[in-house]
Amino acid sequence: MRQTPLLLFALLSLLPLLGGCAGRAVFAQPPARTPSYVIAAPLPAPTPLSRTTTRLTAGRSGLTGVYPVTSARNALATRLAAIRAARSSIDIQYFIFRRDDTGLLLTRELVRAAERGVRVRFLLDDFTTGNADRVLQALDQLPNIEVRLFNPFPHRGPRALEFFADFPRLQRRMHNKSLTVDGSVSFIGGRNLSNKYFGIDHEINFGDLDLITIGAAVAQIGRQFDEYWNSPYAFPVDAAIPRPLHAKARQLLMRELDGNAAALLDSDYGRGLALSPVIRALSRDPGLWYWAPARALYDPPHKVAIPPQRDRQFAGRALMQHILAARRQIVVISPYFLPGETYLQALLAAAQRGVAVYILTNSLASNDVVLVHGAYRKYRRPLLSAGVHLYELSSQLKYKQDNWNGDSRSLLHAKAFVIDGRELYVGSFNLDRRSLLLNTELGLLIESPQLAGQVADNFIHNVGNNAYSLALRGGKLVWLGPDGRARHGDPDTLVWQRLGSLLSSWLPLEPLL
């Protein structure tokens, strides 16, 4: 949704109309489909991954093992390793997939997995398919691969026009992100599938967080995938895209996959993927994993059909209940921070009763959507006045995310919440209205004092070196950098950014963001 900010400018003239019909979305019924379900552990025949996870989880019945991945390159390396090890099934569920270097490399590995008999189910939200639609059609035509699009566009005209013509339906998106291999290991977090999330984009790189997950929660993630895959909102790709893909075009795409993979894997970045120390270490040492009770928090797919004023928040409400029950400490890491009046007041009340509240979000300089920052501006003064510790990441600061292109702009994209140093949430949920009421979300809530405590401690000790600390001095807002120098006005920004943020703060856009 936020990857196309210019669309939101065009919405301004339509706000009265769109606001009045927000609850009248009409969803088409998909054609007849054969339901399918996760191939869960224990598998009929053990695979390398299932044997490894069985050994690692031995004696830990009911527990989930997680390993956090912050390095962009390790995030891609571990995904590639899991896909290459697959022998039974691969289930993929994402919001964004791009026809770029990393997207095509992952696609080629899916093709190779299918060629060795692995069943591949690829569920993608249709909001940003763009020029990837032909790749998805080519995949779907191969044996052992099936592709479905969630809440699809008509694919008959310009995307923007289709969006506005059916806004109440098409603004509701599947924001979930998961990759599960052989029913044994899952990747959960905020990353999508494109260069920007794996550290090789030339303009923007998102600092993000994944959890590699084994043990009890993997089955829960598989069940939620099945709910979405078999839901009436998931359409076979050829039913959603009316233009047929002919055999010659498919052959050209397959050659493109091979050529892209050869070039990327032969680069310094590609050779570095094979050198990642994480994969071998994790498969050998159960002590590297964090073991704890955990559960997948996810919205049902029919959330996209429920009018937002019905206040059916599902996973978002469950997560916020945990956060607001904190007695000592709340850490919020959310790239977009638009909590709304209800949750703003709850956070202020928590701070006023003595809970230490820490919030990290994007600054104007590191925000990819000026409109979002404009809506966020009004929350800063109330938070600071209540004693909340508020930080904004700047693209000029040295945020550690393992970017290959060092000159590209750094943006925060990780979503994580720590409650009382005992519970940690990592997933796709932003603390904003879109995650609460409009989109579907998926994440993992882990009851691990060891991991949650480490995340909270690392955040508190290091955030001052990586972000601006906001404060009120003489009633004026100031940004304090690592050098202690006070900056007046959003730092590291251009005039047009500051003007855009100010103007958008006057507009009633927050319900759409």
C-alpha positions, 0 to 999 in steps of 0.5 A: 500500500505504502509503496505507491505514495503518489496514489494517495495524493490522488485520493484527496479529491475522492476522500468524501466518496471513499470514506462513505463506501468503506464498508461496501466492498464486494468480493468476487468468488474464485473459480473452482479450486482443489484445496490443498494442505500443508505437508506437516512433520512427521513426513512420510519420508524424512528429509535433510531439513526434517532430520535436522530439526528433529535432532535439534528439537529433541527433548523440547516438546511444545517449545519453539526454537527461534534465531533472529536474523538482522543481516540482509545478506544472511536473510537471503543466504538462509532462505536459499539454503532452506529452499535448496534443501527442500525435498517435500514442500515449500509454502510461500506467502508474501505481500511484495515480490519483485522481478529483480535480482533477488526475486528472480534468484529465489524464483529460479531456486523454486523452479529447481526445487519443483524439478526434483519433485518438491510441491511449491505453493506460492501465495502472493498479495496482488497489490504490487505484482507489477511486471512480475505477473508474467513470472508468476504465470510461468511458474504456475505452468510448471509441474509441482508449482501452483501460484495464487493471488490474494484479493486480485486486481482485474488486470485489464487496465491501468493499475491506478484506475482499477484501484480507484474504481474498486477502492473499498475492496482493493485497499484491503491487503494481505500483509502476511510474510512467511516461508515454510520448507518441508513443514520443518522450518519457517521464516517469519518477519517483516522482509518482502522478496526484493532487492531492497530487503536483501541489501543490494538495492542502489537507492533504498535498503530496509533494515529488517528482522526475521526469525528462523523458526523451528519446533511447535510454532511451525505447525501453527504457521502452516495452518494459517497458510492453509486458511489463506490458500483455501480462502475465497480471496485466493485466486489461481493466477491464470484466473486472476490474469486474463492474458495468457502466457505462451510457451515461447514467452515462458522459455524466455523467462526461464532463460532470464532466470538462469542468466540473472542467477549466474550474474548475481551468484558470480558477483562479490555479493553472490559469492558472499552468500555461500560464505554465510556462517549461520547456516552450518552453525544453526544446523549443528548447535541447538544452543544457538537457538532460543527455546520458549513457548510461542504462538503465531498471531494472525488475522483470519483472511476474511478480515479484508471483508469486514468494515473497519468500523466494526472494530474487529482487530483479531491479532492486532487487538491480541498483540496490543492487549499484551503490550498494554498489560506491561508493568515495567517496560514497553519497547516498540519498533515500528517503521510507521507509527500511527496508533490512533487516539485509543492506543495513544491514550493507552501508551500515555497512561502506561508511561504515566503509571511508571512503565518505561516506554521506548519507541523507535520509528522512521524520521522524515529523512528515513521515511519512504512515504512523506504522507505517513510522516505527516500523519505521525507528526501530531503524536510526538508532543503528547508522547514526549510530554508523558515521558515516553522515550521517542527515537527516529532513525535517520538515513544519515546514521550508521544503522547496522543492516549489512547493506551491499550498496553502502551509498543507498538510503537506510530505512527502518522496516523491522516490526518488533515489540518487547513487553517487560523484557519477557515477551517478544513479538516479531512479524508484519504488524505496524502500530498503525490503523492499516495493520489494526483494521485494514490489512491482514498480519502475521507474527510470532509472540515468544515468551522468552525472557532470555531473548526478549531481555537481550533485545530490550537491553541492546535497544536501550544501550545502542539506540542513541548511537543509531537514531535521533532522540527527541525532546522538548526544550522550552516547548520546542521540539529538538532532535539530539544526535549521538554527538549530543548536539541539538538539531531544530527541525527534521534533520537531514531533510530537504525543503520539499520533504519538510513542506510535504510533511507539514501539508499532509499533516493538515489532511484527513489521511490517517484512516487510509495510511 
